[in-house]
């Protein structure tokens, strides 16, 4: 892999993860084609990691190479100047599908500063995240933030006596709903939700409440109350995020955080649309509905619903054609929609 990056749209092999709360819907999105799976064999699949450091490229010159290895070798040419300056030669984002048959634990994630201070040498970033709802059972919802300002002692007591859900703001969701969770936001995915999640590439999670569930070892799953209270935003309110912002480019900005942005675009077939990556960030494309073909660097990559592609920062011009709903994620906060 020495030499300059051969920039083209990268397709990646999803990686499945079994989770205690998982469901049965991901096969309909990704197919049942022998994808790698980890976790206890008696637990259902709850997550599909679509784009991350460990995902292997499945097309073109880098077939069989992990995205993380490409980032380590090619740095800013792959991930972009902004994330490279902030984090180095690593993949800064992780894109997943989550299928929740049960309510997930109520949890919170730290920011970068806390992660570096309290977990030095771990390689973990903080964790901001956003959800785009793909499927929702009737009455499904998520927990996000508190109905009113909460004191640390009251939060600890509620986490221990099982009343924490009653302190939180419940947001009903339907397909197309967007929920934004900056670092420090106490939150939980509710049963019946199938989500696309874009997040910082970190697994630092502090669990506050888990409905008394037990792990594979038969013991109650660990809570992390001290760390959670150190990072949690205990103010009232639980709004999902800023209102969508359409732009003249045809993309609508759904999420804008310092760590990443999320855009959406409705495609109706017709002639290919011209786009271009910038040196600031790679682009991550995800097909939420329909199908699409992205072409650049002499390579065309076709995607169906549930599929994702990475466009290296050094790619430059590309075309996008298809029909349905396309999501686009950029690392950092500098580029407009």
C-alpha positions in Angstrom: 0.0 0.0 0.0 3.0 2.3 -0.3 2.8 5.3 -2.6 -0.1 7.7 -3.1 -3.6 6.7 -2.3 -5.6 5.2 -5.2 -8.8 7.2 -4.4 -12.1 5.6 -5.5 -15.4 4.9 -3.8 -14.7 2.2 -1.2 -17.3 -0.6 -0.4 -16.9 -2.3 2.9 -17.9 -5.6 4.4 -20.3 -5.2 7.4 -19.4 -6.8 10.7 -22.2 -8.1 12.8 -22.3 -8.0 16.6 -24.6 -10.1 18.9 -26.3 -8.1 21.6 -28.5 -9.1 24.5 -31.2 -6.7 23.3 -30.8 -7.5 19.6 -33.5 -8.3 17.1 -34.0 -10.2 13.8 -34.4 -7.4 11.2 -30.8 -6.8 10.1 -30.8 -9.8 7.7 -33.5 -8.2 5.7 -31.2 -5.1 5.2 -27.9 -6.8 4.7 -28.8 -10.3 3.5 -27.6 -13.6 5.1 -24.3 -14.1 3.3 -21.9 -15.3 5.9 -20.9 -11.9 7.3 -18.4 -12.0 10.2 -20.2 -12.0 13.5 -19.0 -11.7 17.1 -20.6 -12.1 20.5 -22.3 -14.9 22.5 -23.8 -17.4 20.1 -27.1 -17.5 22.1 -27.7 -13.7 21.7 -29.4 -12.2 18.6 -27.7 -9.8 16.3 -28.2 -6.2 17.4 -25.6 -4.2 15.5 -24.1 -4.2 12.1 -20.9 -2.1 11.9 -21.0 -0.7 8.3 -18.0 1.7 8.3 -15.2 1.6 10.8 -11.5 0.9 11.2 -11.9 -2.9 11.1 -14.2 -3.1 8.1 -12.5 -4.7 5.0 -12.7 -3.2 1.6 -14.6 -5.4 -0.9 -13.9 -3.7 -4.2 -11.0 -2.4 -6.3 -7.3 -2.2 -5.6 -7.7 -2.3 -1.8 -9.9 -5.4 -1.7 -9.2 -7.2 1.6 -7.5 -4.3 3.3 -9.1 -2.7 6.4 -10.2 0.9 6.4 -8.0 1.4 9.4 -4.9 0.2 7.6 -5.6 2.5 4.8 -6.0 5.4 7.2 -2.7 4.5 8.9 -0.9 4.5 5.6 -2.5 7.4 3.8 -3.6 9.7 6.6 -5.3 12.9 5.4 -5.6 11.7 1.8 -8.2 9.2 3.1 -9.8 10.7 6.2 -9.3 14.4 5.4 -7.2 17.2 6.9 -9.6 18.2 9.7 -9.9 14.8 11.4 -6.2 14.0 10.7 -5.2 17.2 12.5 -7.5 16.4 15.4 -7.0 12.7 15.8 -4.1 11.5 13.6 -4.1 8.7 11.0 -7.2 6.9 12.3 -10.8 6.5 11.1 -12.7 9.0 13.2 -16.3 7.9 12.6 -18.2 4.6 13.0 -21.5 4.0 11.1 -23.8 1.3 12.4 -27.2 -0.2 12.0 -28.9 -1.0 15.4 -31.9 -3.3 15.8 -33.5 -3.1 19.2 -35.9 -5.9 20.2 -35.7 -4.6 23.8 -35.0 -1.3 25.4 -31.3 -0.5 25.5 -29.6 0.5 28.7 -29.8 4.2 29.8 -26.3 5.4 29.2 -24.1 8.4 28.5 -20.8 9.0 26.7 -17.9 11.3 27.6 -16.4 14.0 25.4 -12.8 13.9 23.9 -11.3 15.8 26.8 -12.6 13.4 29.5 -11.7 10.4 27.4 -8.1 11.5 27.0 -7.8 12.4 30.7 -9.5 9.4 32.2 -8.6 6.7 29.6 -5.0 7.7 28.6 -3.4 5.4 26.1 -6.7 3.6 25.3 -7.0 5.2 21.9 -10.6 6.0 22.7 -12.2 9.2 21.6 -15.2 10.8 23.2 -18.5 9.8 21.7 -21.1 12.1 20.1 -23.7 10.3 18.0 -26.8 10.8 16.0 -29.6 8.4 14.9 -31.7 8.3 11.7 -34.7 6.1 12.2 -35.2 3.5 9.5 -38.0 1.4 11.0 -40.1 1.9 14.1 -42.8 -0.3 15.6 -46.1 1.4 16.5 -45.5 3.5 19.6 -41.7 3.2 19.5 -39.6 5.9 21.0 -36.3 6.8 22.5 -35.2 8.4 25.8 -33.2 11.6 25.6 -32.3 14.0 28.4 -34.5 14.9 31.3 -37.9 16.5 31.7 -36.4 18.9 34.2 -33.1 19.7 35.7 -31.9 16.9 37.9 -29.5 16.8 40.8 -26.6 14.2 40.9 -27.9 12.6 44.1 -31.4 12.3 42.7 -30.1 10.7 39.5 -28.0 8.2 41.4 -30.9 7.3 43.6 -33.2 6.8 40.5 -30.6 4.7 38.8 -30.4 2.4 41.8 -34.2 2.2 42.6 -35.3 1.7 39.0 -37.2 5.0 38.6 -34.7 6.6 36.2 -36.8 6.2 33.1 -39.6 8.3 34.7 -37.2 11.2 35.0 -36.3 11.2 31.3 -38.0 12.8 28.2 -39.4 10.2 25.9 -39.4 11.1 22.2 -41.8 9.2 19.9 -40.1 8.3 16.6 -41.1 7.2 13.1 -39.1 6.4 10.0 -37.1 9.5 9.1 -36.9 10.8 12.7 -33.5 12.2 13.6 -32.1 12.3 17.2 -28.9 14.0 18.1 -26.9 13.0 21.2 -23.8 15.2 21.9 -21.4 13.8 24.4 -22.9 14.1 27.9 -26.5 13.4 26.7 -28.2 10.7 28.8 -30.1 8.5 26.3 -31.5 5.1 25.4 -32.8 3.5 22.2 -36.3 2.1 22.8 -37.6 -1.3 21.8 -38.9 -1.6 18.2 -36.4 0.9 16.7 -34.1 0.1 13.9 -31.6 2.9 13.4 -28.7 4.2 11.3 -26.2 5.5 13.8 -23.3 7.8 13.0 -20.9 8.3 15.9 -17.3 9.0 16.9 -15.2 5.9 16.7 -15.3 5.1 20.4 -16.9 2.5 22.6 -16.7 4.5 25.9 -20.1 3.9 27.4 -21.2 4.6 31.0 -24.3 2.6 31.9 -26.7 4.2 34.4 -29.6 1.7 34.3 -30.2 -1.7 32.6 -33.6 -2.9 33.7 -31.9 -5.6 35.8 -30.6 -7.6 32.8 -27.8 -10.1 33.3 -24.9 -10.7 30.9 -23.6 -13.9 29.4 -21.9 -14.8 32.7 -25.2 -14.6 34.6 -24.3 -11.6 36.6 -26.1 -8.2 36.4 -24.4 -6.0 33.8 -22.1 -3.4 35.3 -23.2 0.1 36.0 -20.8 3.0 35.9 -22.5 5.6 38.1 -19.5 7.6 39.2 -18.2 8.2 35.7 -21.7 8.7 34.3 -22.4 11.4 36.8 -19.1 13.1 36.1 -20.0 13.6 32.4 -23.8 13.7 32.2 -25.7 16.9 31.3 -28.3 17.1 34.0 -30.1 20.2 32.7 -33.8 19.9 31.7 -35.0 19.7 28.1 -34.5 16.9 25.6 -35.0 18.4 22.2 -33.9 16.1 19.3 -31.7 18.7 17.7 -31.7 21.7 15.3 -34.3 21.9 12.6 -33.2 20.5 9.2 -31.5 23.1 6.9 -32.0 22.7 3.2 -29.3 24.1 0.9 -28.9 25.0 -2.7 -26.8 22.0 -3.3 -29.8 19.7 -2.8 -28.5 18.3 0.5 -30.4 19.0 3.7 -28.3 19.4 6.8 -29.9 17.2 9.6 -27.1 17.3 12.2 -24.3 19.7 12.8 -21.9 18.9 15.6 -18.2 19.8 16.1 -17.4 16.1 15.5 -19.4 15.4 12.4 -22.4 16.4 10.2 -25.2 14.4 8.7 -27.0 15.4 5.5 -29.9 13.8 3.6 -30.9 13.9 -0.1 -33.9 12.6 -1.9 -33.0 11.1 -5.3 -35.5 10.6 -8.1 -33.5 9.0 -10.8 -32.5 11.0 -13.8 -29.1 12.2 -14.8 -26.1 11.7 -12.5 -25.5 14.4 -10.0 -22.0 15.9 -9.8 -20.2 16.1 -6.5 -16.7 16.5 -5.1 -15.0 15.6 -1.9 -13.0 18.3 -0.2 -9.6 18.0 1.4 -11.2 18.7 4.7 -13.0 15.3 5.2 -13.9 12.0 3.6 -17.5 11.4 2.8 -19.6 8.5 4.1 -22.6 7.7 2.0 -25.5 5.5 3.2 -28.6 4.4 1.3 -31.5 4.7 3.7 -34.1 3.7 1.0 -33.8 2.8 -2.7 -30.6 2.3 -4.5 -27.7 4.4 -5.8 -24.5 4.3 -7.8 -21.5 6.5 -7.0 -18.6 6.7 -9.5 -15.2 8.4 -9.2 -11.6 7.6 -9.7 -12.5 5.2 -12.6 -14.6 3.0 -10.3 -18.4 2.7 -10.0 -19.9 1.3 -6.8 -23.5 0.3 -6.6 -25.5 0.3 -3.3 -28.9 -0.8 -2.2 -30.8 0.1 1.0 -28.5 -0.6 3.9 -25.3 -0.2 1.9 -22.6 2.3 2.6 -19.5 3.6 0.8 -16.5 5.7 1.8 -15.3 8.5 -0.6 -11.7 9.4 0.3 -11.0 13.0 0.9 -8.5 12.9 -2.0 -11.0 11.5 -4.5 -12.3 14.9 -5.8 -15.0 14.7 -8.4 -17.6 12.0 -8.4 -21.1 11.4 -9.6 -24.1 10.1 -7.7 -27.2 8.6 -9.4 -30.1 6.7 -7.9 -33.6 6.7 -6.5 -34.5 6.9 -2.8 -33.0 8.6 0.3 -29.2 9.0 0.6 -27.5 10.1 3.8 -24.1 11.7 3.8 -21.7 12.1 6.8 -18.7 14.3 7.0 -16.1 14.4 9.8 -15.6 17.7 11.6 -17.7 20.9 11.4 -16.2 23.0 8.7 -18.1 22.2 5.5 -21.6 23.4 4.7 -24.2 21.2 3.1 
